[in-house]
Amino acid sequence: MIAGIGDVRLALLDTTVLIDLGRQPQSSAHRNARAAVQSLLSRGEMLFTSRINEAEFRIGPEMSSDRRRELERVERILAGIVILEFTADAARRFAVLKAAAYKRGRPVSDCDALIASVALAYGQLLVTRNARHFEHIAGLIVQSY
């Protein structure tokens, strides 16, 4: 099942995808992320990311010895992607999934739970290199590469 509304399919790109898209083009991580994105686009998916993913993605330039160059790379990648906000619906979903994870004894990091809650609130497929971070989140559709 692919997430979406009617004939419109929606895919939320996790931070791992954004990072991999910014890697050297000859790297396997970049090639795999690019192939995943191209596959989504060829299937008619609309690409999004969340404000939480943007925040995580922006950590790299702050840690880089060449902040300006890395920030330009981040801005270039983000320019082509719609960024979704964290809504009241996402906040409710965050609370439910964090509580469920604690009850199962399998806590989920706050950032991963926030990202998952945005994907759930907007009815989106989550595309990531780290599917295991999201494997126990009920109702979340995950595609890994």
N, C-alpha and C positions, 0 to 999 in steps of 0.2 A: 504494500500500500504506500502510495506517495502522498505526502501532505499537500494540502492546497484548498482552494475555494473554487468549486466548479471545475472549469477546464484550466484554471490558472494554478500552476504548481509553484510552491515556495520552498526555498532551501536556505537555511541559515548556516553561514560559514563560520566554523569555530576558529579560535585564535590559531590553532595549529595550521589551518589552511592558509591564513593570512601570512603567517611566518614563513611557511614553505614557499608561497608565491614570491616572497621577497628574497629568497635564497638565490645563489648563482644559477643561471639558466641550465648549466650543464649538470647540476646536482640531481641525484635521483629524487630527493624530496621535492624539488621544484617541478621536475617532470611529472611526478605522480600527482601533485596538487593541481598542476595545469591540466592534466588529463582528466582528473575528476571534475574540474570546473567546466571544461569543454564538453564532457559527457552530459552534465546537468543542463548546460545551455542548449545542446543539441536535442534534448528531450523537452525543451520548452520551459525549463525551470526559470524562475526569477530569483536572482541572488541577493541575499541580505546578510547582514551581520548585526550584532547587538551592540549597544553602547558599552556593555561589559566587555565584550571582545575587543572593542576599540581601546578601552582602558588598558587591558592586558597587553595588547599589541604595542601600545605607546611606551611600555616599560623599556623595551629594547633600546630605543634612541637615548633614553636617560642613562643607560648603563654603558653606552658606547663611547669609545675614545673619539669618534667622529660623529658627534651628536647631530650636527647639521645635515650631513649626508644621509644618515639613517632616518632622520625625521622627514627628509624629502622623499625617501623610499616609502615610508609609511603613508605619507600623504598621497603619493601617487597610487598606491594600492587601494586606499580607502576611497579615493575620488570616484571609482567606478562601482561602488557598492552602496546600496541604501542601508542606513544605520537605523535600527529599530530601538525605540525607547523602552525602558522598563515601566510597565503599566501597573495599575491597581490589580488587574487580573493576574499578571505575572507575579506580583507580590503575594497574592493568595496562593498561587500554585507553588511558589517558593516555600512558603510555610508548610504546606501539605507534604511536599516531597522531602524536605529536610526532616520533618517529624517522622515520616515513614522510614527514612534511612536510619535514623537513630534507633527507632524501635526494632528494626531488623539487625541492628548491630553492625551496620555497614555505612558509616557516615560518608557523605559526599562533601567535597570542598565547597566553600561558599561560592566561589566564582563558577564552578561547574554547575552548581544548583541554580544560580542566577541565570546562567546561559540556558540551561535546560528549561527553566520556567518561562523564559522569553519565547523559546521555540514552541513550547506547549501552548502558551497564550495566543500566539499568532498562527498556530496550526502548521508549523513548519517541520520539514525534515532537517535534522542536524547533520552536517557533514564535518567529519573530524578524522584526524590521524589516530586519535586516542579513544577509540570506541569504548574501551574498558572503563574509562572514567564515568561513562553514562549508562553502563549496561543494566543497572538495577533500578532505573528510573521508569516507573510505570507510565505507559502511554507514549513515551518518547520514541520516535522513529529515528534511527541512527544509520548513517551510511559512512563507512570507513574506506580509506584507500591505503 
